[in-house]
């Protein structure tokens, strides 16, 4: 099974992708908040606050 890095995994599109492709791919998820459904998740806030 191939692994995909999915950014925005907690969002609407990320959720739809995970649900529809879960039998074909293993997802490594990146999101701005913790997700109960994902075992392989990296929580990060990516902000450019330089103004």
C-alpha positions in Angstrom: 0.0 0.0 0.0 1.4 3.4 -1.0 1.7 6.2 1.6 0.4 9.7 0.9 1.2 12.9 2.9 -2.1 14.7 3.1 -2.0 18.4 4.2 -5.3 19.9 5.4 -6.4 16.4 6.5 -9.0 17.8 9.0 -10.7 19.9 6.4 -13.6 19.2 4.1 -11.6 18.0 1.1 -9.0 16.2 3.2 -11.8 14.3 5.0 -13.5 13.3 1.7 -10.2 12.1 0.3 -9.4 10.0 3.4 -12.8 8.4 3.4 -12.9 7.6 -0.3 -9.3 6.4 -0.6 -8.7 4.7 2.7 -8.7 1.2 1.2 -6.1 2.1 -1.4 -3.6 4.3 0.5 -2.0 4.9 3.9 -2.3 8.5 4.9 0.2 10.6 6.9 -1.8 13.5 7.9 -0.9 17.1 8.6 -3.5 19.4 10.2 -3.7 22.4 12.4 -5.5 20.5 15.2 -5.4 16.9 16.5 -7.7 14.4 14.9 -9.1 11.4 16.7 -9.5 9.3 13.5 -5.8 9.5 12.4 -3.0 7.4 14.0 -0.3 9.0 11.8 -0.8 12.7 12.3 1.5 15.7 12.6 -0.1 18.8 14.1 1.4 22.1 12.9 0.3 25.7 12.5 2.0 27.2 9.5 1.7 31.0 9.8 3.6 33.8 8.1 3.4 36.5 10.8 6.0 38.8 9.2 3.2 41.2 8.3 
